[in-house]
Amino acid sequence: MDQPCNDSIVESVVALLRKRSEVGTEKYGVTLDRDDLTLGDWLEHSVLEGLDDTLYKMKALRTVREREAEQ
């Protein structure tokens, strides 16, 4: 299962996922295999992460649009 594929994009995402897992384990002392959260807790975490993602994308989009307007 750990054998690489021929897609560099997939490989880069796998590497990022592994790194995020390491960071999360170091920061929180647990993995996603934990069982102390309810399904509602997991969904709330997901919603909050999604909101953060939207904010980052809006910032990036605004920056791109401002740069395009300068050209």
Distance bins in CASP14 RR format, pairs under 12 A and 6 or more apart:
PFRMAT RR
TARGET T0000
AUTHOR 0000-0000-0000
RMODE 2
METHOD distances of the structure
MODEL  1
1 14 0 0 0 0 0 1 0 0 0 0 0
2 11 0 0 0 0 0 1 0 0 0 0 0
2 14 0 0 0 0 1 0 0 0 0 0 0
2 15 0 0 0 0 0 1 0 0 0 0 0
2 18 0 0 0 0 0 1 0 0 0 0 0
3 10 0 0 0 0 0 1 0 0 0 0 0
3 11 0 0 0 0 0 1 0 0 0 0 0
3 14 0 0 0 0 0 1 0 0 0 0 0
4 10 0 0 0 0 1 0 0 0 0 0 0
4 11 1 0 1 0 0 0 0 0 0 0 0
4 12 0 0 0 0 0 1 0 0 0 0 0
4 14 0 0 0 0 1 0 0 0 0 0 0
4 15 0 0 0 0 0 1 0 0 0 0 0
5 11 1 0 0 1 0 0 0 0 0 0 0
5 12 0 0 0 0 0 1 0 0 0 0 0
5 13 0 0 0 0 0 1 0 0 0 0 0
5 14 0 0 0 0 1 0 0 0 0 0 0
7 13 0 0 0 0 1 0 0 0 0 0 0
7 14 0 0 0 0 1 0 0 0 0 0 0
8 14 0 0 0 0 0 1 0 0 0 0 0
8 15 0 0 0 0 0 1 0 0 0 0 0
9 15 0 0 0 0 0 1 0 0 0 0 0
9 16 0 0 0 0 0 1 0 0 0 0 0
10 16 0 0 0 0 0 1 0 0 0 0 0
10 17 0 0 0 0 0 1 0 0 0 0 0
11 17 0 0 0 0 0 1 0 0 0 0 0
11 18 0 0 0 0 0 1 0 0 0 0 0
12 18 0 0 0 0 0 1 0 0 0 0 0
12 19 0 0 0 0 0 1 0 0 0 0 0
13 19 0 0 0 0 0 1 0 0 0 0 0
13 20 0 0 0 0 0 1 0 0 0 0 0
14 20 0 0 0 0 0 1 0 0 0 0 0
14 21 0 0 0 0 0 1 0 0 0 0 0
15 21 0 0 0 0 0 1 0 0 0 0 0
15 22 0 0 0 0 0 1 0 0 0 0 0
16 22 0 0 0 0 0 1 0 0 0 0 0
16 23 0 0 0 0 0 1 0 0 0 0 0
17 23 0 0 0 0 0 1 0 0 0 0 0
17 24 0 0 0 0 0 1 0 0 0 0 0
17 32 0 0 0 0 0 1 0 0 0 0 0
18 24 0 0 0 0 0 1 0 0 0 0 0
18 25 0 0 0 0 0 1 0 0 0 0 0
18 31 0 0 0 0 0 1 0 0 0 0 0
19 25 0 0 0 0 0 1 0 0 0 0 0
19 26 0 0 0 0 0 1 0 0 0 0 0
20 26 0 0 0 0 0 1 0 0 0 0 0
20 27 0 0 0 0 0 1 0 0 0 0 0
20 28 0 0 0 0 0 1 0 0 0 0 0
20 31 0 0 0 0 0 1 0 0 0 0 0
20 32 0 0 0 0 0 1 0 0 0 0 0
20 49 0 0 0 0 0 1 0 0 0 0 0
21 27 0 0 0 0 0 1 0 0 0 0 0
21 28 0 0 0 0 0 1 0 0 0 0 0
21 29 0 0 0 0 0 1 0 0 0 0 0
21 30 0 0 0 0 0 1 0 0 0 0 0
21 31 1 0 0 1 0 0 0 0 0 0 0
21 32 1 0 0 1 0 0 0 0 0 0 0
21 33 0 0 0 0 0 1 0 0 0 0 0
22 28 0 0 0 0 0 1 0 0 0 0 0
22 29 0 0 0 0 0 1 0 0 0 0 0
22 31 0 0 0 0 1 0 0 0 0 0 0
23 29 0 0 0 0 0 1 0 0 0 0 0
23 31 0 0 0 0 0 1 0 0 0 0 0
24 30 0 0 0 0 1 0 0 0 0 0 0
24 31 0 0 0 0 1 0 0 0 0 0 0
24 32 0 0 0 0 1 0 0 0 0 0 0
24 34 0 0 0 0 0 1 0 0 0 0 0
25 31 1 0 1 0 0 0 0 0 0 0 0
25 32 0 0 0 0 1 0 0 0 0 0 0
25 33 0 0 0 0 0 1 0 0 0 0 0
25 34 0 0 0 0 0 1 0 0 0 0 0
28 34 0 0 0 0 1 0 0 0 0 0 0
28 36 0 0 0 0 0 1 0 0 0 0 0
28 37 0 0 0 0 0 1 0 0 0 0 0
28 45 0 0 0 0 0 1 0 0 0 0 0
29 36 0 0 0 0 0 1 0 0 0 0 0
30 36 1 0 0 1 0 0 0 0 0 0 0
30 37 0 0 0 0 1 0 0 0 0 0 0
32 42 0 0 0 0 1 0 0 0 0 0 0
32 45 0 0 0 0 0 1 0 0 0 0 0
32 46 0 0 0 0 0 1 0 0 0 0 0
34 41 0 0 0 0 0 1 0 0 0 0 0
34 42 0 0 0 0 1 0 0 0 0 0 0
34 45 0 0 0 0 0 1 0 0 0 0 0
35 41 0 0 0 0 0 1 0 0 0 0 0
35 42 0 0 0 0 0 1 0 0 0 0 0
36 42 0 0 0 0 0 1 0 0 0 0 0
37 43 0 0 0 0 1 0 0 0 0 0 0
37 44 0 0 0 0 1 0 0 0 0 0 0
37 45 1 0 0 1 0 0 0 0 0 0 0
37 46 0 0 0 0 0 1 0 0 0 0 0
38 44 0 0 0 0 1 0 0 0 0 0 0
38 45 0 0 0 0 0 1 0 0 0 0 0
39 45 0 0 0 0 0 1 0 0 0 0 0
39 46 0 0 0 0 0 1 0 0 0 0 0
40 46 0 0 0 0 1 0 0 0 0 0 0
40 47 0 0 0 0 1 0 0 0 0 0 0
40 48 0 0 0 0 0 1 0 0 0 0 0
41 47 0 0 0 0 0 1 0 0 0 0 0
41 48 0 0 0 0 0 1 0 0 0 0 0
42 48 0 0 0 0 0 1 0 0 0 0 0
42 49 0 0 0 0 0 1 0 0 0 0 0
43 49 0 0 0 0 0 1 0 0 0 0 0
43 50 0 0 0 0 0 1 0 0 0 0 0
44 50 0 0 0 0 0 1 0 0 0 0 0
44 51 0 0 0 0 0 1 0 0 0 0 0
45 51 0 0 0 0 0 1 0 0 0 0 0
45 52 0 0 0 0 0 1 0 0 0 0 0
46 52 0 0 0 0 0 1 0 0 0 0 0
46 53 0 0 0 0 0 1 0 0 0 0 0
47 53 0 0 0 0 0 1 0 0 0 0 0
47 54 0 0 0 0 0 1 0 0 0 0 0
48 54 0 0 0 0 0 1 0 0 0 0 0
48 55 0 0 0 0 0 1 0 0 0 0 0
49 55 0 0 0 0 0 1 0 0 0 0 0
49 56 0 0 0 0 0 1 0 0 0 0 0
50 56 0 0 0 0 1 0 0 0 0 0 0
50 57 0 0 0 0 1 0 0 0 0 0 0
50 58 0 0 0 0 0 1 0 0 0 0 0
51 57 0 0 0 0 0 1 0 0 0 0 0
51 58 0 0 0 0 0 1 0 0 0 0 0
52 58 0 0 0 0 0 1 0 0 0 0 0
52 59 0 0 0 0 0 1 0 0 0 0 0
53 59 0 0 0 0 0 1 0 0 0 0 0
53 60 0 0 0 0 0 1 0 0 0 0 0
54 60 0 0 0 0 0 1 0 0 0 0 0
54 61 0 0 0 0 0 1 0 0 0 0 0
55 61 0 0 0 0 0 1 0 0 0 0 0
55 62 0 0 0 0 0 1 0 0 0 0 0
56 62 0 0 0 0 0 1 0 0 0 0 0
56 63 0 0 0 0 0 1 0 0 0 0 0
57 63 0 0 0 0 0 1 0 0 0 0 0
57 64 0 0 0 0 0 1 0 0 0 0 0
58 64 0 0 0 0 0 1 0 0 0 0 0
58 65 0 0 0 0 0 1 0 0 0 0 0
59 65 0 0 0 0 0 1 0 0 0 0 0
59 66 0 0 0 0 0 1 0 0 0 0 0
60 66 0 0 0 0 0 1 0 0 0 0 0
60 67 0 0 0 0 0 1 0 0 0 0 0
61 67 0 0 0 0 0 1 0 0 0 0 0
61 68 0 0 0 0 0 1 0 0 0 0 0
62 68 0 0 0 0 0 1 0 0 0 0 0
62 69 0 0 0 0 0 1 0 0 0 0 0
63 69 0 0 0 0 0 1 0 0 0 0 0
63 70 0 0 0 0 0 1 0 0 0 0 0
64 70 0 0 0 0 0 1 0 0 0 0 0
64 71 0 0 0 0 0 1 0 0 0 0 0
65 71 0 0 0 0 0 1 0 0 0 0 0
END
